[in-house]
Amino acid sequence: MRLGILGVLVALLAIFTAPAAQAEDGYDLWLRYRPLDTAAAASYREAIGPVVAGGASPTLKAAADELRRGLGGMLGAPSASSPPVVLGTAADPRIAALRLPLKAAGPEGYLIRTVTLDGRPATVIASDSEAGVLYGAFHFLRLVQTRQPVARLAVASAPKVKVRVLNHWDNLDRTVERGYAGQSIWDWHKLPDWKDGRYVDYARANASLGINGTVLNNVNSKADSLTAPYIAKAAALADVFRPYRIKVYLSARFSAPIEIGGLKTADPLDPAVRAFWKAKADEIYRAVPDFGGFLVKANSEGQPGPQDYGRSHADGANMLAEALAPHGGIVMWRAFVYSNEQPEDRIKQAYNEFVPLDGKFAANVIVQVKNGPLDFQPREPFHPLFGATPRTPLMLEVQITKEYLGFATHLAYLGPMWEETLQADTWRRGKGSTVAKVVEGELFGHELTGMAGVANIGTDRNWSGSHFDQANWYAFGRMAWDPQASARTVAEEWARMTFSNEQAFLEPAVGMMMGSREAVVNYMTPLGLTHLMATGHHYGPGPWVDDLERADWTPFYYHRADARAVGFDRTRTGSDAISQYAPRAAAALLADERDLLWFRRLPWNHRTASGRTLWDELVVRYSLGVDQVAAMRRTWASLAPYVDDERHAEVAAFLAIQQNEAQWWRDACIAYFQSRSQRPLPAGYAPPAHALEDYKALSFPYAPGHH
């Protein structure tokens, strides 16, 4: 009897100590550092000994602490007899004695080498700068996290872009414009006296990707952000971020001289206005000596700017640049502009305004350009400004938060979207003049380079509103470091670090990620349709909207569907927006069916590449999008053995929401476009579940992210 009880106890003990996936809430992001299985841990412990830091500066301490935290979590206590991990800069005599080519790696680059040090093997993580050592430490951890060999290393890495920055559209009341992950993580009311521990974890996550800057406040900014109390709050955050080599930037409201400076004007050529900004910059740098500079949204969507005074974007940017230059700061001037007067074609305006200003910006100004010429749609052709301003550096702006791709509940990995833009050929200096080469500064020899991502971060425990949206933050950082990076490689890295290294998990999961954005395009805006979202909050379909204050705010402006045709003619017979591209690039865009209705207005019976009519193809694509989400749900259900219950259940629930909303999108759009085309559905395709008027009647006044 006692043996029987003992046997039961042993069996129960085996169940409760089995290495089952523990419940996780996503807070640790891709820095989970969970214990490896016994054999893998033992193998790594033979190659990885104690961490030895060559210096005690805050940054070197942060690097050493991260290595000890990560290696300790994954491998347990190190063996003193195993090769040490030595980190340091050329200022460390041990590193200097190795005569490594650290200068060649650049100011933020690093080397990870297996070497002989003091007569015994060692792994060295070295850089010309402390920032490089920090980035190298995270790279080394990533090798272990993704189960790569570490016994004979010869790694060299350096960022191809200088300014790798998040743009937080966070308001001072802690709402987040286009935010779907809770409140702003900046607790302005408690700053500067209380610094939430989460700020350090935010810095760790960004440093692990090489992100080296953050714009704290919304581009639709308040002048209050530039007052003394808020400068002190920003300085407190800068103090937390400094060991992780993350600079703080602020969005500057152009009319601040009037609102907080007591002036009657904000004219950039007015001496008093210039004096205000010089004094303001001096004040900020006294509090934040490594302040990065200003991000500016001007003369766009009602924001004040230099055009209010008959001045140009260059006049406004250069005034701010003059104030920042003595301190080493930069101006990131956004090219997302469209005037109060309604243009013939809104997407032409940024090119028309900025190309004539090429070469007129100060050396510390960089113009920030969205990936496409409209507004972060599920698919847009690359922005024609890329390659069109040889004397003006351009930085790429992408939107990590999914304002137009289903908020936080739709799974859409954006790596392929950004790769599509970065690999697009502008043809401005012949074949191979890719957007990536413009962004890297290579095409025109620019020193000041940058990439910005509109953050998806909030107070939700998982930071991003959903577990898979963390992948977009991750992909932004990795692709800003290297704009030539493969979206698939980045997705696999993230999936390994976030979920599992099992191949049986990785192949289906990464495959699902890689197809997810195309699924969203299909069920929202196939074949070059665009901006079909409902008004204001952009939640759900609204292709029928045609009665807003501005025509170019309405979906109808972009598709113009009637009984005969659909699409926007941007060829020479229409707005001729296509002429803003180099001829070879224009030819490629016109030949790409993915952008069909973006550039062309075509009859419903136009024959598509499939042989189907345009109308039938539209129905097929909308339906395919729903089918693709259903397939994603099945894939995810099959991956339950590899993922902890808590995260698996949340992703599954969100995929169910996504399938329902994809069906809604498909049905509402087909109902609307059928009301215009008056054509029957192709055989075998189900009609919409409800009448068009039912879809039109839906209202969501409290949808998130719209303030």
Secondary structure, DSSP 8 states (H G I E B T S, - for coil): -HHHHHHHHHHHHHHHHS-------STTTT-------HHHHHHHHHH---EEES--SHHHHHHHHHHHHHHHHHH-S--TTS--EEEEETTSHHHHHTT--TGGG-SS-EEEEEEEETTEEEEEEEESSHHHHHHHHHHHHHHHHTT---SS-EEEE--S-SEEEEE--B-TTS-BTT--SSS-S--TTTTTT---THHHHHHHHHHHHT--EEE-S-SS--GGGGSHHHHHHHHHHHHHHGGGT-EEEEE--TTHHHHTT--S---TT-HHHHHHHHHHHHHHHHH-TT--EEEE--SBTT---GGGGT--HHHHHHHHHHHHGGGT-EEEEE---B-SS--S-GGGHHHHHHGGGTT-S-TTEEEEEESSSSSS-SS----TTTTT-TTS-EEEEEE-S-TTTTTTTS----HHHHHHHHT-B--TTSTT-BHHHHHTTTTTT-S--EEEEE----SSTTSSSSTTTHHHHHHHHHHHH-TT--HHHHHHHHHHHHT---HHHHHHHHHHHHHHHHHHHHHHSGGG----B-TTT--SB-TT---SSSGGGSHHHHH---SSEES---STTTT-GGGGS-HHHHHHHHT-GGGHHHH--EETT-B-TTSSBHHHHHHHHHHHHHHHHHHHHHHHHHTGGGS-HHHHHHHHHHHHHHHHHHHHHHHHHHHHHHHHH-----TT----SS-HHHHHH---TT-TT--
